[in-house]
Amino acid sequence: AAKLRAVLQAPGAVLCPGVHDALSTRVFAEAGANVLFLSGFGVSACRGEPDAGILTRVEMEEVARQCVAAAGGVPLIVDGDTGFGGASNLRRTVHGFAAAGAAAVSIEDQQFPKRCTFQAGSGVRVVDRDAAVARVRTALKARDESREAGRDILVIARTDCRAALGLEEAIARCEAFAALGADVVYAENLQDKEEYAELSLRVSSTHLMLAQLQRGDAPSLSPDDVANLGFDLSLVGVTALQAYIATLQSTAKSLLATGAASD
């Protein structure tokens, strides 16, 4: 957590690639990554399951533990989804990921069972603002409890409401999360640079993460672009997984068609 805090306090924005298992974590760490994000979507995909609330806290915690060991000291942010249940489950999620060595846990405001944001689009269902704030408040209390026990961890508060409820509600929720003391906030599914800039202008009391849209018509932003928009972290969550799947599909087709290994 101390290393992630130093990354956030440094000038500029830092690229945060998404990883999905210990191997992808090791590859990115050895390539020089400064921070990594363990994606619930990616972990679910590696289990052959959709990102729909099927993955359990215990399963995610075990993968997180493996990835922390593989990261070689690179801080790892772990996707905590909705907290894997109610308030008691959420507390255990924060405590468990802290014990696993995660630098931070992200908590979102979707209803349970959740749906993958970039697949479901406006079909994502979120809890109301009061419930979202209560969820973050619970996570922050658990964060403080973990710190008192000697296991430092940061809380990243995320809203998925942009597609269903609009930009104003997304910004209002981020403002509320920041006011509570969230270490980092971010909004999924912001549509363009104008929306990124509006969020960073109005939510300036804490650190911000920009979750880049990964679709054909979305702009690809460099860390310098992201920093100029007022953000501290640039999350590119599924690029590695997409490359892995594409290569695996190509290899499978070639091998099954020819029966011979290719270079």
C-alpha positions as CSV (number, residue, x, y, z in Angstrom):
1,A,0.0,0.0,0.0
2,A,2.9,2.4,0.7
3,K,4.2,1.9,-2.8
4,L,0.8,2.6,-4.3
5,R,0.5,5.7,-2.2
6,A,3.9,6.9,-3.5
7,V,2.8,6.2,-7.0
8,L,-0.4,8.3,-6.5
9,Q,1.5,11.2,-5.0
10,A,4.1,11.4,-7.8
11,P,3.5,13.8,-10.6
12,G,1.8,12.6,-13.8
13,A,-0.4,9.6,-14.4
14,V,0.7,6.0,-14.2
15,L,-0.4,3.2,-16.5
16,C,-2.3,0.4,-14.6
17,P,-2.6,-2.7,-16.8
18,G,-5.2,-5.3,-15.9
19,V,-4.0,-8.9,-15.1
20,H,-5.9,-12.1,-14.7
21,D,-3.6,-14.6,-13.0
22,A,-0.2,-15.1,-11.5
23,L,1.5,-15.6,-14.9
24,S,0.2,-12.4,-16.4
25,T,1.1,-10.6,-13.2
26,R,4.7,-11.9,-13.4
27,V,5.0,-10.9,-17.1
28,F,3.9,-7.4,-16.5
29,A,5.9,-7.0,-13.3
30,E,9.1,-8.2,-15.1
31,A,8.3,-5.8,-18.0
32,G,8.4,-2.8,-15.6
33,A,4.9,-2.1,-14.6
34,N,4.5,0.2,-11.6
35,V,1.1,-0.9,-10.5
36,L,-1.3,-3.7,-11.6
37,F,-5.1,-4.3,-11.4
38,L,-6.4,-7.8,-10.8
39,S,-9.6,-7.8,-12.8
40,G,-12.7,-9.8,-11.7
41,F,-13.7,-10.1,-15.3
42,G,-10.3,-11.6,-16.1
43,V,-10.3,-14.0,-13.2
44,S,-13.8,-15.1,-14.1
45,A,-12.9,-15.6,-17.7
46,C,-9.9,-17.8,-16.7
47,R,-12.4,-20.0,-14.9
48,G,-14.6,-20.2,-17.9
49,E,-17.3,-18.2,-16.3
50,P,-19.0,-14.8,-17.0
51,D,-18.4,-11.7,-14.9
52,A,-21.8,-12.0,-13.2
53,G,-21.3,-12.4,-9.5
54,I,-20.4,-16.1,-9.7
55,L,-16.8,-15.7,-8.5
56,T,-16.7,-15.8,-4.7
57,R,-14.6,-13.8,-2.3
58,V,-12.6,-16.8,-1.2
59,E,-11.8,-17.7,-4.8
60,M,-10.7,-14.1,-5.6
61,E,-8.7,-13.8,-2.4
62,E,-6.7,-17.0,-3.4
63,V,-5.9,-15.6,-6.8
64,A,-5.0,-12.3,-5.3
65,R,-2.6,-14.0,-2.9
66,Q,-0.9,-15.8,-5.9
67,C,-0.7,-12.6,-7.9
68,V,0.8,-10.6,-5.0
69,A,3.5,-13.3,-4.7
70,A,4.1,-13.1,-8.5
71,A,4.2,-9.3,-8.6
72,G,7.6,-9.1,-6.9
73,G,6.7,-6.0,-4.9
74,V,4.7,-4.2,-7.6
75,P,1.5,-2.9,-5.9
76,L,-1.6,-4.9,-6.9
77,I,-5.1,-3.4,-6.9
78,V,-7.8,-6.1,-6.5
79,D,-11.3,-5.9,-7.9
80,G,-13.6,-6.3,-5.0
81,D,-16.8,-6.1,-7.1
82,T,-19.8,-5.2,-4.9
83,G,-18.1,-6.6,-1.8
84,F,-19.4,-10.2,-2.4
85,G,-22.5,-9.7,-0.3
86,G,-23.8,-7.4,2.4
87,A,-22.0,-5.2,4.8
88,S,-20.5,-8.0,6.8
89,N,-19.2,-9.7,3.6
90,L,-17.8,-6.4,2.5
91,R,-15.8,-6.0,5.7
92,R,-14.4,-9.5,5.3
93,T,-13.5,-8.7,1.7
94,V,-11.4,-5.7,2.6
95,H,-9.8,-7.5,5.5
96,G,-9.1,-10.6,3.4
97,F,-7.5,-8.7,0.5
98,A,-5.4,-6.7,3.0
99,A,-4.2,-10.0,4.6
100,A,-3.4,-11.3,1.1
101,G,-1.1,-8.4,0.5
102,A,-3.2,-6.3,-1.9
103,A,-2.3,-2.6,-2.1
104,A,-5.9,-1.6,-2.7
105,V,-9.4,-3.0,-3.2
106,S,-12.0,-1.4,-5.5
107,I,-15.6,-1.5,-4.5
108,E,-18.5,-0.6,-6.9
109,D,-22.1,0.4,-6.6
110,Q,-23.8,-2.3,-8.8
111,Q,-26.6,-4.4,-7.5
112,F,-25.9,-8.0,-6.8
113,P,-25.5,-10.1,-8.9
114,K,-23.4,-7.6,-10.9
115,R,-23.0,-7.5,-14.6
116,C,-19.9,-6.7,-16.6
117,T,-20.1,-2.9,-17.3
118,F,-18.6,-2.8,-20.8
119,Q,-20.7,-5.8,-21.9
120,A,-24.0,-4.8,-20.3
121,G,-23.8,-1.1,-21.1
122,S,-27.0,0.7,-19.9
123,G,-28.3,-2.7,-18.6
124,V,-26.1,-2.3,-15.6
125,R,-28.2,-2.0,-12.4
126,V,-26.9,0.1,-9.5
127,V,-28.0,0.7,-6.0
128,D,-29.3,4.1,-5.1
129,R,-26.9,6.8,-4.0
130,D,-27.5,6.4,-0.3
131,A,-26.8,2.7,-0.5
132,A,-23.7,3.3,-2.6
133,V,-22.4,5.8,0.0
134,A,-23.2,3.3,2.8
135,R,-21.2,0.6,1.0
136,V,-18.2,2.8,0.7
137,R,-18.4,3.9,4.3
138,T,-18.4,0.3,5.3
139,A,-15.3,-0.4,3.2
140,L,-13.5,2.6,4.6
141,K,-14.2,1.4,8.2
142,A,-12.8,-2.0,7.3
143,R,-9.8,-0.3,5.8
144,D,-9.1,1.5,9.0
145,E,-9.6,-1.7,11.0
146,S,-7.0,-3.4,8.8
147,R,-4.6,-0.6,9.2
148,E,-4.9,-0.7,12.9
149,A,-4.1,-4.5,12.7
150,G,-0.9,-3.7,10.7
151,R,-2.2,-4.5,7.3
152,D,-2.3,-1.3,5.2
153,I,-4.7,-1.2,2.3
154,L,-6.3,1.6,0.2
155,V,-10.0,1.7,-0.9
156,I,-10.9,2.7,-4.4
157,A,-14.6,3.7,-4.7
158,R,-16.1,3.1,-8.1
159,T,-19.5,4.0,-9.7
160,D,-21.0,2.1,-12.6
161,C,-24.0,4.4,-12.9
162,R,-23.0,6.5,-15.9
163,A,-24.7,4.4,-18.5
164,A,-28.0,4.1,-16.7
165,L,-28.3,7.3,-14.8
166,G,-26.1,9.8,-16.6
167,L,-22.9,11.8,-16.1
168,E,-24.3,14.1,-13.3
169,E,-25.2,11.2,-11.1
170,A,-21.8,9.6,-11.7
171,I,-20.0,12.8,-10.7
172,A,-22.3,13.3,-7.6
173,R,-21.5,9.8,-6.4
174,C,-17.7,10.3,-7.0
175,E,-18.0,13.6,-5.0
176,A,-19.7,11.7,-2.2
177,F,-17.1,9.0,-2.1
178,A,-14.3,11.5,-2.0
179,A,-16.0,13.4,0.8
180,L,-16.1,10.1,2.8
181,G,-12.4,9.7,2.5
182,A,-12.0,7.2,-0.3
183,D,-8.3,7.0,-1.3
184,V,-9.2,6.9,-5.1
185,V,-12.4,7.3,-7.0
186,Y,-13.4,6.4,-10.5
187,A,-16.4,6.2,-12.8
188,E,-16.8,3.4,-15.3
189,N,-18.1,4.1,-18.9
190,L,-17.4,7.8,-19.2
191,Q,-17.8,8.5,-22.9
192,D,-15.2,11.0,-24.0
193,K,-12.5,13.4,-23.0
194,E,-15.1,16.1,-22.2
195,E,-16.6,13.8,-19.6
196,Y,-13.2,12.9,-18.2
197,A,-12.4,16.6,-17.8
198,E,-15.7,17.4,-16.2
199,L,-15.2,14.7,-13.6
200,S,-11.6,15.7,-12.7
201,L,-12.7,19.4,-12.5
202,R,-15.4,18.7,-10.0
203,V,-13.8,15.9,-8.0
204,S,-10.5,17.3,-7.0
205,S,-10.2,16.4,-3.3
206,T,-8.8,12.9,-3.8
207,H,-7.0,10.8,-6.3
208,L,-8.7,9.8,-9.6
209,M,-8.4,6.7,-11.8
210,L,-9.5,6.8,-15.4
211,A,-10.9,3.6,-16.7
212,Q,-10.2,3.6,-20.4
213,L,-13.1,2.4,-22.7
214,Q,-11.8,-0.5,-24.6
215,R,-13.9,-0.6,-27.8
216,G,-13.2,0.2,-31.4
217,D,-14.5,3.8,-31.4
218,A,-13.0,4.9,-28.1
219,P,-9.9,7.1,-28.0
220,S,-6.7,5.5,-26.7
221,L,-5.1,7.8,-24.2
222,S,-1.4,7.9,-23.2
223,P,-0.4,8.4,-19.6
224,D,0.5,12.0,-20.5
225,D,-3.0,12.5,-21.9
226,V,-4.5,11.1,-18.8
227,A,-2.4,13.3,-16.6
228,N,-3.4,16.4,-18.6
229,L,-7.0,15.5,-17.9
230,G,-6.3,15.5,-14.2
231,F,-6.1,11.8,-13.4
232,D,-3.5,9.9,-11.4
233,L,-4.0,6.3,-12.7
234,S,-4.8,5.1,-16.2
235,L,-6.6,1.7,-16.0
236,V,-6.4,-0.5,-19.1
237,G,-8.2,-3.4,-17.8
238,V,-8.6,-6.1,-20.4
239,T,-6.0,-5.5,-23.1
240,A,-3.8,-8.4,-21.9
241,L,-6.7,-10.7,-21.6
242,Q,-8.0,-9.9,-25.1
243,A,-4.5,-10.5,-26.5
244,Y,-4.2,-13.8,-24.6
245,I,-7.6,-15.0,-25.9
246,A,-6.9,-13.9,-29.5
247,T,-3.5,-15.7,-29.5
248,L,-5.0,-18.8,-27.9
249,Q,-7.8,-19.0,-30.4
250,S,-5.4,-18.6,-33.3
251,T,-3.1,-21.2,-32.0
252,A,-5.9,-23.6,-31.3
253,K,-7.2,-23.3,-34.9
254,S,-3.8,-23.7,-36.4
255,L,-2.8,-26.6,-34.3
256,L,-6.1,-28.5,-34.9
257,A,-6.0,-27.8,-38.6
258,T,-2.4,-28.8,-39.3
259,G,-1.5,-31.0,-36.4
260,A,1.8,-29.3,-36.2
261,A,3.2,-26.7,-33.8
262,S,3.9,-23.3,-35.4
263,D,6.8,-21.0,-34.6
